Amino acid sequence: MNLPRIASPRTLVPVLALAAGLAAAAPVQGASCVQGYAQCLVDASDLAAWWQRTAAGIDCYLDAVACLKGAYG
């Protein structure tokens, strides 16, 4: 079994986005936040250095939290 291929960001991001969409019916704004977060992670995974990917992933997370706070609050 090729675990790195299964656990790659390109595989996990769509699966996580789908699971989040099925777990709770979110308002349209919340759904767009999750889709934006997934796309941001895919873009971050294309960066060359590990620290760049990590920093970009943290930025994606913080942007998604702010987006969801705006959608629900």
N, CA, C and O atoms as a Tripos MOL2 file, in Angstrom:
@<TRIPOS>MOLECULE
protein
  292   291    73     0     0
PROTEIN
NO_CHARGES

@<TRIPOS>ATOM
      1 N           0.8340   -1.1650    0.0000 N.3       1 MET1
      2 CA          0.0000    0.0000    0.0000 C.3       1 MET1
      3 C           0.8890    1.2420    0.0000 C.2       1 MET1
      4 O           1.8560    1.3100    0.7580 O.2       1 MET1
      5 N           0.5760    2.2020   -0.8260 N.am      2 ASN2
      6 CA          1.3640    3.4180   -0.9570 C.3       2 ASN2
      7 C           0.7290    4.5190   -0.1190 C.2       2 ASN2
      8 O          -0.0570    5.3140   -0.6330 O.2       2 ASN2
      9 N           1.0680    4.5720    1.1850 N.am      3 LEU3
     10 CA          0.4520    5.5050    2.1090 C.3       3 LEU3
     11 C           0.7040    6.9640    1.7630 C.2       3 LEU3
     12 O          -0.2260    7.7640    1.8630 O.2       3 LEU3
     13 N           1.9250    7.3640    1.3570 N.am      4 PRO4
     14 CA          2.1040    8.7790    1.0160 C.3       4 PRO4
     15 C           1.1910    9.2320   -0.1220 C.2       4 PRO4
     16 O           0.7420   10.3780   -0.1310 O.2       4 PRO4
     17 N           0.9170    8.3650   -1.0620 N.am      5 ARG5
     18 CA          0.0260    8.7450   -2.1560 C.3       5 ARG5
     19 C          -1.4150    8.8950   -1.6610 C.2       5 ARG5
     20 O          -2.1260    9.8050   -2.0880 O.2       5 ARG5
     21 N          -1.8400    8.0160   -0.7760 N.am      6 ILE6
     22 CA         -3.1980    8.0790   -0.2380 C.3       6 ILE6
     23 C          -3.3500    9.3060    0.6540 C.2       6 ILE6
     24 O          -4.3990    9.9490    0.6470 O.2       6 ILE6
     25 N          -2.3170    9.6340    1.4180 N.am      7 ALA7
     26 CA         -2.3850   10.7460    2.3730 C.3       7 ALA7
     27 C          -1.9080   12.0600    1.7710 C.2       7 ALA7
     28 O          -1.6420   13.0060    2.5130 O.2       7 ALA7
     29 N          -1.7930   12.1460    0.4640 N.am      8 SER8
     30 CA         -1.3350   13.3870   -0.1470 C.3       8 SER8
     31 C          -2.4230   14.4540   -0.0600 C.2       8 SER8
     32 O          -3.6090   14.1270   -0.0290 O.2       8 SER8
     33 N          -2.0230   15.7390   -0.0210 N.am      9 PRO9
     34 CA         -3.0170   16.8130    0.0690 C.3       9 PRO9
     35 C          -4.0130   16.8060   -1.0840 C.2       9 PRO9
     36 O          -5.1760   17.1630   -0.8970 O.2       9 PRO9
     37 N          -3.5740   16.4070   -2.2710 N.am     10 ARG10
     38 CA         -4.4740   16.3820   -3.4110 C.3      10 ARG10
     39 C          -5.5720   15.3320   -3.2430 C.2      10 ARG10
     40 O          -6.6450   15.4560   -3.8330 O.2      10 ARG10
     41 N          -5.3080   14.3100   -2.4470 N.am     11 THR11
     42 CA         -6.3090   13.2780   -2.1920 C.3      11 THR11
     43 C          -7.1720   13.6370   -0.9920 C.2      11 THR11
     44 O          -8.3880   13.4480   -1.0180 O.2      11 THR11
     45 N          -6.5490   14.1490    0.0480 N.am     12 LEU12
     46 CA         -7.2720   14.3990    1.2900 C.3      12 LEU12
     47 C          -8.1800   15.6220    1.2280 C.2      12 LEU12
     48 O          -9.2620   15.6070    1.8160 O.2      12 LEU12
     49 N          -7.7720   16.6670    0.5380 N.am     13 VAL13
     50 CA         -8.5530   17.9040    0.5300 C.3      13 VAL13
     51 C          -9.9590   17.6830   -0.0250 C.2      13 VAL13
     52 O         -10.9250   18.0780    0.6270 O.2      13 VAL13
     53 N         -10.1180   17.0710   -1.2010 N.am     14 PRO14
     54 CA        -11.4910   16.8560   -1.6790 C.3      14 PRO14
     55 C         -12.3020   15.9430   -0.7620 C.2      14 PRO14
     56 O         -13.5040   16.1450   -0.5950 O.2      14 PRO14
     57 N         -11.6620   14.9520   -0.1740 N.am     15 VAL15
     58 CA        -12.3610   14.0430    0.7280 C.3      15 VAL15
     59 C         -12.8180   14.7940    1.9790 C.2      15 VAL15
     60 O         -13.9490   14.6150    2.4310 O.2      15 VAL15
     61 N         -11.9440   15.6310    2.5380 N.am     16 LEU16
     62 CA        -12.3180   16.4110    3.7140 C.3      16 LEU16
     63 C         -13.4130   17.4180    3.3940 C.2      16 LEU16
     64 O         -14.3250   17.6200    4.1960 O.2      16 LEU16
     65 N         -13.3320   18.0440    2.2410 N.am     17 ALA17
     66 CA        -14.3650   19.0040    1.8480 C.3      17 ALA17
     67 C         -15.7150   18.2960    1.6850 C.2      17 ALA17
     68 O         -16.7480   18.8200    2.1000 O.2      17 ALA17
     69 N         -15.6990   17.1180    1.0860 N.am     18 LEU18
     70 CA        -16.9310   16.3540    0.9230 C.3      18 LEU18
     71 C         -17.4920   15.9350    2.2780 C.2      18 LEU18
     72 O         -18.6970   16.0320    2.5130 O.2      18 LEU18
     73 N         -16.6170   15.4690    3.1700 N.am     19 ALA19
     74 CA        -17.0670   15.0550    4.4950 C.3      19 ALA19
     75 C         -17.6470   16.2310    5.2650 C.2      19 ALA19
     76 O         -18.6600   16.0880    5.9490 O.2      19 ALA19
     77 N         -17.0160   17.3850    5.1590 N.am     20 ALA20
     78 CA        -17.5330   18.5710    5.8460 C.3      20 ALA20
     79 C         -18.8970   18.9630    5.2810 C.2      20 ALA20
     80 O         -19.7820   19.3890    6.0230 O.2      20 ALA20
     81 N         -19.0590   18.8180    3.9870 N.am     21 GLY21
     82 CA        -20.3340   19.1520    3.3650 C.3      21 GLY21
     83 C         -21.4390   18.1890    3.7520 C.2      21 GLY21
     84 O         -22.5980   18.5850    3.8720 O.2      21 GLY21
     85 N         -21.0910   16.9310    3.9470 N.am     22 LEU22
     86 CA        -22.0950   15.9390    4.3290 C.3      22 LEU22
     87 C         -22.3990   15.9630    5.8210 C.2      22 LEU22
     88 O         -23.5020   15.6050    6.2340 O.2      22 LEU22
     89 N         -21.4330   16.3800    6.6320 N.am     23 ALA23
     90 CA        -21.6130   16.3410    8.0760 C.3      23 ALA23
     91 C         -22.6580   17.3340    8.5530 C.2      23 ALA23
     92 O         -23.4320   17.0350    9.4630 O.2      23 ALA23
     93 N         -22.6860   18.4910    7.9550 N.am     24 ALA24
     94 CA        -23.6400   19.5080    8.4040 C.3      24 ALA24
     95 C         -24.0590   20.3490    7.2140 C.2      24 ALA24
     96 O         -23.2330   20.7510    6.3940 O.2      24 ALA24
     97 N         -25.3360   20.6030    7.1330 N.am     25 ALA25
     98 CA        -25.8290   21.4600    6.0680 C.3      25 ALA25
     99 C         -25.5110   22.8990    6.4540 C.2      25 ALA25
    100 O         -26.0960   23.4360    7.3950 O.2      25 ALA25
    101 N         -24.6070   23.5110    5.7470 N.am     26 ALA26
    102 CA        -24.1660   24.8630    6.0680 C.3      26 ALA26
    103 C         -24.8490   25.8600    5.1440 C.2      26 ALA26
    104 O         -25.2540   25.5220    4.0320 O.2      26 ALA26
    105 N         -24.9710   27.0980    5.6220 N.am     27 PRO27
    106 CA        -25.4760   28.1310    4.7280 C.3      27 PRO27
    107 C         -24.5400   28.2950    3.5350 C.2      27 PRO27
    108 O         -23.4060   27.8160    3.5510 O.2      27 PRO27
    109 N         -25.0170   28.9610    2.5250 N.am     28 VAL28
    110 CA        -24.2250   29.1380    1.3100 C.3      28 VAL28
    111 C         -22.8880   29.7950    1.6220 C.2      28 VAL28
    112 O         -21.8670   29.4120    1.0500 O.2      28 VAL28
    113 N         -22.8770   30.7740    2.5160 N.am     29 GLN29
    114 CA        -21.6290   31.4490    2.8540 C.3      29 GLN29
    115 C         -20.6340   30.4730    3.4880 C.2      29 GLN29
    116 O         -19.4450   30.5040    3.1750 O.2      29 GLN29
    117 N         -21.1230   29.6100    4.3770 N.am     30 GLY30
    118 CA        -20.2620   28.6200    5.0150 C.3      30 GLY30
    119 C         -19.7170   27.6110    4.0210 C.2      30 GLY30
    120 O         -18.5590   27.2040    4.1100 O.2      30 GLY30
    121 N         -20.5460   27.2100    3.0810 N.am     31 ALA31
    122 CA        -20.1030   26.2570    2.0630 C.3      31 ALA31
    123 C         -19.0170   26.8750    1.1930 C.2      31 ALA31
    124 O         -18.0570   26.1970    0.8250 O.2      31 ALA31
    125 N         -19.1580   28.1450    0.8620 N.am     32 SER32
    126 CA        -18.1300   28.7870    0.0440 C.3      32 SER32
    127 C         -16.8320   28.9310    0.8300 C.2      32 SER32
    128 O         -15.7510   28.9110    0.2420 O.2      32 SER32
    129 N         -16.9240   29.0750    2.1540 N.am     33 CYS33
    130 CA        -15.7190   29.1270    2.9910 C.3      33 CYS33
    131 C         -14.9650   27.8000    2.9270 C.2      33 CYS33
    132 O         -13.7410   27.7760    2.7980 O.2      33 CYS33
    133 N         -15.7070   26.7050    3.0190 N.am     34 VAL34
    134 CA        -15.0840   25.3820    2.9830 C.3      34 VAL34
    135 C         -14.4660   25.1230    1.6080 C.2      34 VAL34
    136 O         -13.3650   24.5820    1.5150 O.2      34 VAL34
    137 N         -15.1640   25.5030    0.5550 N.am     35 GLN35
    138 CA        -14.6190   25.3230   -0.7940 C.3      35 GLN35
    139 C         -13.3640   26.1730   -0.9890 C.2      35 GLN35
    140 O         -12.3880   25.7180   -1.5850 O.2      35 GLN35
    141 N         -13.3930   27.4040   -0.4870 N.am     36 GLY36
    142 CA        -12.2200   28.2720   -0.5810 C.3      36 GLY36
    143 C         -11.0480   27.7150    0.1980 C.2      36 GLY36
    144 O          -9.9030   27.7990   -0.2460 O.2      36 GLY36
    145 N         -11.3310   27.1460    1.3630 N.am     37 TYR37
    146 CA        -10.2880   26.5300    2.1810 C.3      37 TYR37
    147 C          -9.6610   25.3420    1.4600 C.2      37 TYR37
    148 O          -8.4390   25.1930    1.4480 O.2      37 TYR37
    149 N         -10.4860   24.5070    0.8690 N.am     38 ALA38
    150 CA         -9.9740   23.3470    0.1320 C.3      38 ALA38
    151 C          -9.0900   23.7850   -1.0290 C.2      38 ALA38
    152 O          -8.0180   23.2180   -1.2370 O.2      38 ALA38
    153 N          -9.5260   24.7850   -1.7870 N.am     39 GLN39
    154 CA         -8.7270   25.2620   -2.9130 C.3      39 GLN39
    155 C          -7.4250   25.8940   -2.4330 C.2      39 GLN39
    156 O          -6.3780   25.7270   -3.0570 O.2      39 GLN39
    157 N          -7.4970   26.6120   -1.3320 N.am     40 CYS40
    158 CA         -6.2940   27.2250   -0.7680 C.3      40 CYS40
    159 C          -5.2700   26.1610   -0.3790 C.2      40 CYS40
    160 O          -4.0750   26.3310   -0.6180 O.2      40 CYS40
    161 N          -5.7380   25.0640    0.2210 N.am     41 LEU41
    162 CA         -4.8210   23.9810    0.5930 C.3      41 LEU41
    163 C          -4.2110   23.3110   -0.6330 C.2      41 LEU41
    164 O          -3.0390   22.9370   -0.6170 O.2      41 LEU41
    165 N          -4.9880   23.1590   -1.6770 N.am     42 VAL42
    166 CA         -4.4550   22.5720   -2.9080 C.3      42 VAL42
    167 C          -3.3710   23.4850   -3.4670 C.2      42 VAL42
    168 O          -2.3120   23.0120   -3.8800 O.2      42 VAL42
    169 N          -3.6300   24.7870   -3.4830 N.am     43 ASP43
    170 CA         -2.6290   25.7410   -3.9710 C.3      43 ASP43
    171 C          -1.3810   25.7270   -3.0910 C.2      43 ASP43
    172 O          -0.2600   25.7920   -3.5960 O.2      43 ASP43
    173 N          -1.5780   25.6440   -1.7810 N.am     44 ALA44
    174 CA         -0.4430   25.6150   -0.8520 C.3      44 ALA44
    175 C           0.4000   24.3540   -1.0420 C.2      44 ALA44
    176 O           1.6160   24.3900   -0.8570 O.2      44 ALA44
    177 N          -0.2280   23.2580   -1.4040 N.am     45 SER45
    178 CA          0.5180   22.0120   -1.5670 C.3      45 SER45
    179 C           1.4500   22.0420   -2.7750 C.2      45 SER45
    180 O           2.3380   21.1980   -2.8920 O.2      45 SER45
    181 N           1.2570   22.9980   -3.6660 N.am     46 ASP46
    182 CA          2.1240   23.1120   -4.8370 C.3      46 ASP46
    183 C           3.4090   23.8850   -4.5620 C.2      46 ASP46
    184 O           4.2920   23.9280   -5.4190 O.2      46 ASP46
    185 N           3.5310   24.4930   -3.3930 N.am     47 LEU47
    186 CA          4.7300   25.2680   -3.0740 C.3      47 LEU47
    187 C           5.9210   24.3280   -2.8900 C.2      47 LEU47
    188 O           5.7620   23.1620   -2.5280 O.2      47 LEU47
    189 N           7.1070   24.8580   -3.1460 N.am     48 ALA48
    190 CA          8.3040   24.0190   -3.2070 C.3      48 ALA48
    191 C           8.8100   23.5770   -1.8330 C.2      48 ALA48
    192 O           9.0530   22.3890   -1.6210 O.2      48 ALA48
    193 N           8.9690   24.4960   -0.9170 N.am     49 ALA49
    194 CA          9.6030   24.1750    0.3590 C.3      49 ALA49
    195 C           8.5630   23.7990    1.4160 C.2      49 ALA49
    196 O           7.4280   24.2750    1.4000 O.2      49 ALA49
    197 N           8.9910   22.9310    2.3340 N.am     50 TRP50
    198 CA          8.1020   22.4830    3.3960 C.3      50 TRP50
    199 C           7.5960   23.6560    4.2220 C.2      50 TRP50
    200 O           6.4060   23.7240    4.5300 O.2      50 TRP50
    201 N           8.4760   24.5750    4.5850 N.am     51 TRP51
    202 CA          8.0640   25.6920    5.4400 C.3      51 TRP51
    203 C           7.1020   26.6180    4.7160 C.2      51 TRP51
    204 O           6.2280   27.2160    5.3440 O.2      51 TRP51
    205 N           7.2530   26.7460    3.3950 N.am     52 GLN52
    206 CA          6.3130   27.5700    2.6250 C.3      52 GLN52
    207 C           4.9270   26.9250    2.6080 C.2      52 GLN52
    208 O           3.9150   27.6060    2.7740 O.2      52 GLN52
    209 N           4.8910   25.6070    2.4050 N.am     53 ARG53
    210 CA          3.6060   24.8920    2.4180 C.3      53 ARG53
    211 C           2.9480   24.9970    3.7860 C.2      53 ARG53
    212 O           1.7370   25.1960    3.8880 O.2      53 ARG53
    213 N           3.7520   24.8620    4.8370 N.am     54 THR54
    214 CA          3.2200   24.9320    6.1910 C.3      54 THR54
    215 C           2.6520   26.3180    6.4950 C.2      54 THR54
    216 O           1.5430   26.4400    7.0130 O.2      54 THR54
    217 N           3.4120   27.3500    6.1720 N.am     55 ALA55
    218 CA          2.9580   28.7200    6.4130 C.3      55 ALA55
    219 C           1.7010   29.0270    5.5950 C.2      55 ALA55
    220 O           0.7700   29.6570    6.0950 O.2      55 ALA55
    221 N           1.6800   28.5850    4.3520 N.am     56 ALA56
    222 CA          0.5060   28.8130    3.5040 C.3      56 ALA56
    223 C          -0.7020   28.0590    4.0490 C.2      56 ALA56
    224 O          -1.8190   28.5750    4.0140 O.2      56 ALA56
    225 N          -0.4920   26.8460    4.5510 N.am     57 GLY57
    226 CA         -1.5840   26.0690    5.1360 C.3      57 GLY57
    227 C          -2.1510   26.7410    6.3770 C.2      57 GLY57
    228 O          -3.3630   26.7320    6.5890 O.2      57 GLY57
    229 N          -1.2810   27.3230    7.2000 N.am     58 ILE58
    230 CA         -1.7470   28.0540    8.3770 C.3      58 ILE58
    231 C          -2.5480   29.2790    7.9550 C.2      58 ILE58
    232 O          -3.5880   29.5780    8.5430 O.2      58 ILE58
    233 N          -2.0630   29.9890    6.9310 N.am     59 ASP59
    234 CA         -2.8140   31.1390    6.4070 C.3      59 ASP59
    235 C          -4.1800   30.7080    5.8840 C.2      59 ASP59
    236 O          -5.1750   31.3990    6.1020 O.2      59 ASP59
    237 N          -4.2320   29.5760    5.2020 N.am     60 CYS60
    238 CA         -5.5060   29.0610    4.6990 C.3      60 CYS60
    239 C          -6.4720   28.8160    5.8560 C.2      60 CYS60
    240 O          -7.6460   29.1790    5.7890 O.2      60 CYS60
    241 N          -5.9620   28.2000    6.9080 N.am     61 TYR61
    242 CA         -6.7920   27.8990    8.0770 C.3      61 TYR61
    243 C          -7.3300   29.1750    8.7120 C.2      61 TYR61
    244 O          -8.5210   29.2740    9.0090 O.2      61 TYR61
    245 N          -6.4580   30.1410    8.9180 N.am     62 LEU62
    246 CA         -6.8840   31.3920    9.5460 C.3      62 LEU62
    247 C          -7.9000   32.1370    8.6890 C.2      62 LEU62
    248 O          -8.8580   32.7100    9.2100 O.2      62 LEU62
    249 N          -7.6900   32.1300    7.3730 N.am     63 ASP63
    250 CA         -8.6560   32.7620    6.4730 C.3      63 ASP63
    251 C         -10.0110   32.0420    6.5200 C.2      63 ASP63
    252 O         -11.0620   32.6820    6.4990 O.2      63 ASP63
    253 N          -9.9720   30.7080    6.5840 N.am     64 ALA64
    254 CA        -11.2180   29.9380    6.6350 C.3      64 ALA64
    255 C         -11.9630   30.1930    7.9460 C.2      64 ALA64
    256 O         -13.1890   30.3050    7.9440 O.2      64 ALA64
    257 N         -11.2480   30.2860    9.0500 N.am     65 VAL65
    258 CA        -11.8900   30.5690   10.3430 C.3      65 VAL65
    259 C         -12.5470   31.9460   10.2940 C.2      65 VAL65
    260 O         -13.6850   32.1070   10.7350 O.2      65 VAL65
    261 N         -11.8390   32.9370    9.7620 N.am     66 ALA66
    262 CA        -12.4140   34.2810    9.6520 C.3      66 ALA66
    263 C         -13.6450   34.2800    8.7490 C.2      66 ALA66
    264 O         -14.6370   34.9460    9.0480 O.2      66 ALA66
    265 N         -13.5850   33.5480    7.6660 N.am     67 CYS67
    266 CA        -14.7120   33.4510    6.7430 C.3      67 CYS67
    267 C         -15.9270   32.8140    7.4310 C.2      67 CYS67
    268 O         -17.0490   33.3050    7.3100 O.2      67 CYS67
    269 N         -15.6840   31.7220    8.1490 N.am     68 LEU68
    270 CA        -16.7840   31.0360    8.8450 C.3      68 LEU68
    271 C         -17.3580   31.8880    9.9660 C.2      68 LEU68
    272 O         -18.5680   31.8760   10.1930 O.2      68 LEU68
    273 N         -16.5060   32.6280   10.6720 N.am     69 LYS69
    274 CA        -17.0100   33.5230   11.7040 C.3      69 LYS69
    275 C         -17.9160   34.5840   11.0890 C.2      69 LYS69
    276 O         -18.9410   34.9430   11.6680 O.2      69 LYS69
    277 N         -17.5370   35.0790    9.9240 N.am     70 GLY70
    278 CA        -18.3780   36.0640    9.2300 C.3      70 GLY70
    279 C         -19.6790   35.4610    8.7350 C.2      70 GLY70
    280 O         -20.7150   36.1250    8.7300 O.2      70 GLY70
    281 N         -19.6270   34.2090    8.3210 N.am     71 ALA71
    282 CA        -20.8250   33.5490    7.7910 C.3      71 ALA71
    283 C         -21.8210   33.2020    8.8930 C.2      71 ALA71
    284 O         -23.0310   33.2770    8.6790 O.2      71 ALA71
    285 N         -21.3290   32.8270   10.0540 N.am     72 TYR72
    286 CA        -22.2010   32.3810   11.1470 C.3      72 TYR72
    287 C         -22.3970   33.4240   12.2320 C.2      72 TYR72
    288 O         -23.2880   33.2830   13.0690 O.2      72 TYR72
    289 N         -21.5870   34.4590   12.2310 N.am     73 GLY73
    290 CA        -21.6720   35.4000   13.3520 C.3      73 GLY73
    291 C         -22.0490   36.7020   12.9180 C.2      73 GLY73
    292 O         -22.1680   37.6150   13.7360 O.2      73 GLY73
@<TRIPOS>BOND
     1     1     2 1
     2     2     3 1
     3     3     4 2
     4     3     5 am
     5     5     6 1
     6     6     7 1
     7     7     8 2
     8     7     9 am
     9     9    10 1
    10    10    11 1
    11    11    12 2
    12    11    13 am
    13    13    14 1
    14    14    15 1
    15    15    16 2
    16    15    17 am
    17    17    18 1
    18    18    19 1
    19    19    20 2
    20    19    21 am
    21    21    22 1
    22    22    23 1
    23    23    24 2
    24    23    25 am
    25    25    26 1
    26    26    27 1
    27    27    28 2
    28    27    29 am
    29    29    30 1
    30    30    31 1
    31    31    32 2
    32    31    33 am
    33    33    34 1
    34    34    35 1
    35    35    36 2
    36    35    37 am
    37    37    38 1
    38    38    39 1
    39    39    40 2
    40    39    41 am
    41    41    42 1
    42    42    43 1
    43    43    44 2
    44    43    45 am
    45    45    46 1
    46    46    47 1
    47    47    48 2
    48    47    49 am
    49    49    50 1
    50    50    51 1
    51    51    52 2
    52    51    53 am
    53    53    54 1
    54    54    55 1
    55    55    56 2
    56    55    57 am
    57    57    58 1
    58    58    59 1
    59    59    60 2
    60    59    61 am
    61    61    62 1
    62    62    63 1
    63    63    64 2
    64    63    65 am
    65    65    66 1
    66    66    67 1
    67    67    68 2
    68    67    69 am
    69    69    70 1
    70    70    71 1
    71    71    72 2
    72    71    73 am
    73    73    74 1
    74    74    75 1
    75    75    76 2
    76    75    77 am
    77    77    78 1
    78    78    79 1
    79    79    80 2
    80    79    81 am
    81    81    82 1
    82    82    83 1
    83    83    84 2
    84    83    85 am
    85    85    86 1
    86    86    87 1
    87    87    88 2
    88    87    89 am
    89    89    90 1
    90    90    91 1
    91    91    92 2
    92    91    93 am
    93    93    94 1
    94    94    95 1
    95    95    96 2
    96    95    97 am
    97    97    98 1
    98    98    99 1
    99    99   100 2
   100    99   101 am
   101   101   102 1
   102   102   103 1
   103   103   104 2
   104   103   105 am
   105   105   106 1
   106   106   107 1
   107   107   108 2
   108   107   109 am
   109   109   110 1
   110   110   111 1
   111   111   112 2
   112   111   113 am
   113   113   114 1
   114   114   115 1
   115   115   116 2
   116   115   117 am
   117   117   118 1
   118   118   119 1
   119   119   120 2
   120   119   121 am
   121   121   122 1
   122   122   123 1
   123   123   124 2
   124   123   125 am
   125   125   126 1
   126   126   127 1
   127   127   128 2
   128   127   129 am
   129   129   130 1
   130   130   131 1
   131   131   132 2
   132   131   133 am
   133   133   134 1
   134   134   135 1
   135   135   136 2
   136   135   137 am
   137   137   138 1
   138   138   139 1
   139   139   140 2
   140   139   141 am
   141   141   142 1
   142   142   143 1
   143   143   144 2
   144   143   145 am
   145   145   146 1
   146   146   147 1
   147   147   148 2
   148   147   149 am
   149   149   150 1
   150   150   151 1
   151   151   152 2
   152   151   153 am
   153   153   154 1
   154   154   155 1
   155   155   156 2
   156   155   157 am
   157   157   158 1
   158   158   159 1
   159   159   160 2
   160   159   161 am
   161   161   162 1
   162   162   163 1
   163   163   164 2
   164   163   165 am
   165   165   166 1
   166   166   167 1
   167   167   168 2
   168   167   169 am
   169   169   170 1
   170   170   171 1
   171   171   172 2
   172   171   173 am
   173   173   174 1
   174   174   175 1
   175   175   176 2
   176   175   177 am
   177   177   178 1
   178   178   179 1
   179   179   180 2
   180   179   181 am
   181   181   182 1
   182   182   183 1
   183   183   184 2
   184   183   185 am
   185   185   186 1
   186   186   187 1
   187   187   188 2
   188   187   189 am
   189   189   190 1
   190   190   191 1
   191   191   192 2
   192   191   193 am
   193   193   194 1
   194   194   195 1
   195   195   196 2
   196   195   197 am
   197   197   198 1
   198   198   199 1
   199   199   200 2
   200   199   201 am
   201   201   202 1
   202   202   203 1
   203   203   204 2
   204   203   205 am
   205   205   206 1
   206   206   207 1
   207   207   208 2
   208   207   209 am
   209   209   210 1
   210   210   211 1
   211   211   212 2
   212   211   213 am
   213   213   214 1
   214   214   215 1
   215   215   216 2
   216   215   217 am
   217   217   218 1
   218   218   219 1
   219   219   220 2
   220   219   221 am
   221   221   222 1
   222   222   223 1
   223   223   224 2
   224   223   225 am
   225   225   226 1
   226   226   227 1
   227   227   228 2
   228   227   229 am
   229   229   230 1
   230   230   231 1
   231   231   232 2
   232   231   233 am
   233   233   234 1
   234   234   235 1
   235   235   236 2
   236   235   237 am
   237   237   238 1
   238   238   239 1
   239   239   240 2
   240   239   241 am
   241   241   242 1
   242   242   243 1
   243   243   244 2
   244   243   245 am
   245   245   246 1
   246   246   247 1
   247   247   248 2
   248   247   249 am
   249   249   250 1
   250   250   251 1
   251   251   252 2
   252   251   253 am
   253   253   254 1
   254   254   255 1
   255   255   256 2
   256   255   257 am
   257   257   258 1
   258   258   259 1
   259   259   260 2
   260   259   261 am
   261   261   262 1
   262   262   263 1
   263   263   264 2
   264   263   265 am
   265   265   266 1
   266   266   267 1
   267   267   268 2
   268   267   269 am
   269   269   270 1
   270   270   271 1
   271   271   272 2
   272   271   273 am
   273   273   274 1
   274   274   275 1
   275   275   276 2
   276   275   277 am
   277   277   278 1
   278   278   279 1
   279   279   280 2
   280   279   281 am
   281   281   282 1
   282   282   283 1
   283   283   284 2
   284   283   285 am
   285   285   286 1
   286   286   287 1
   287   287   288 2
   288   287   289 am
   289   289   290 1
   290   290   291 1
   291   291   292 2
@<TRIPOS>SUBSTRUCTURE
     1 MET1         2 RESIDUE 1 A MET
     2 ASN2         6 RESIDUE 1 A ASN
     3 LEU3        10 RESIDUE 1 A LEU
     4 PRO4        14 RESIDUE 1 A PRO
     5 ARG5        18 RESIDUE 1 A ARG
     6 ILE6        22 RESIDUE 1 A ILE
     7 ALA7        26 RESIDUE 1 A ALA
     8 SER8        30 RESIDUE 1 A SER
     9 PRO9        34 RESIDUE 1 A PRO
    10 ARG10       38 RESIDUE 1 A ARG
    11 THR11       42 RESIDUE 1 A THR
    12 LEU12       46 RESIDUE 1 A LEU
    13 VAL13       50 RESIDUE 1 A VAL
    14 PRO14       54 RESIDUE 1 A PRO
    15 VAL15       58 RESIDUE 1 A VAL
    16 LEU16       62 RESIDUE 1 A LEU
    17 ALA17       66 RESIDUE 1 A ALA
    18 LEU18       70 RESIDUE 1 A LEU
    19 ALA19       74 RESIDUE 1 A ALA
    20 ALA20       78 RESIDUE 1 A ALA
    21 GLY21       82 RESIDUE 1 A GLY
    22 LEU22       86 RESIDUE 1 A LEU
    23 ALA23       90 RESIDUE 1 A ALA
    24 ALA24       94 RESIDUE 1 A ALA
    25 ALA25       98 RESIDUE 1 A ALA
    26 ALA26      102 RESIDUE 1 A ALA
    27 PRO27      106 RESIDUE 1 A PRO
    28 VAL28      110 RESIDUE 1 A VAL
    29 GLN29      114 RESIDUE 1 A GLN
    30 GLY30      118 RESIDUE 1 A GLY
    31 ALA31      122 RESIDUE 1 A ALA
    32 SER32      126 RESIDUE 1 A SER
    33 CYS33      130 RESIDUE 1 A CYS
    34 VAL34      134 RESIDUE 1 A VAL
    35 GLN35      138 RESIDUE 1 A GLN
    36 GLY36      142 RESIDUE 1 A GLY
    37 TYR37      146 RESIDUE 1 A TYR
    38 ALA38      150 RESIDUE 1 A ALA
    39 GLN39      154 RESIDUE 1 A GLN
    40 CYS40      158 RESIDUE 1 A CYS
    41 LEU41      162 RESIDUE 1 A LEU
    42 VAL42      166 RESIDUE 1 A VAL
    43 ASP43      170 RESIDUE 1 A ASP
    44 ALA44      174 RESIDUE 1 A ALA
    45 SER45      178 RESIDUE 1 A SER
    46 ASP46      182 RESIDUE 1 A ASP
    47 LEU47      186 RESIDUE 1 A LEU
    48 ALA48      190 RESIDUE 1 A ALA
    49 ALA49      194 RESIDUE 1 A ALA
    50 TRP50      198 RESIDUE 1 A TRP
    51 TRP51      202 RESIDUE 1 A TRP
    52 GLN52      206 RESIDUE 1 A GLN
    53 ARG53      210 RESIDUE 1 A ARG
    54 THR54      214 RESIDUE 1 A THR
    55 ALA55      218 RESIDUE 1 A ALA
    56 ALA56      222 RESIDUE 1 A ALA
    57 GLY57      226 RESIDUE 1 A GLY
    58 ILE58      230 RESIDUE 1 A ILE
    59 ASP59      234 RESIDUE 1 A ASP
    60 CYS60      238 RESIDUE 1 A CYS
    61 TYR61      242 RESIDUE 1 A TYR
    62 LEU62      246 RESIDUE 1 A LEU
    63 ASP63      250 RESIDUE 1 A ASP
    64 ALA64      254 RESIDUE 1 A ALA
    65 VAL65      258 RESIDUE 1 A VAL
    66 ALA66      262 RESIDUE 1 A ALA
    67 CYS67      266 RESIDUE 1 A CYS
    68 LEU68      270 RESIDUE 1 A LEU
    69 LYS69      274 RESIDUE 1 A LYS
    70 GLY70      278 RESIDUE 1 A GLY
    71 ALA71      282 RESIDUE 1 A ALA
    72 TYR72      286 RESIDUE 1 A TYR
    73 GLY73      290 RESIDUE 1 A GLY
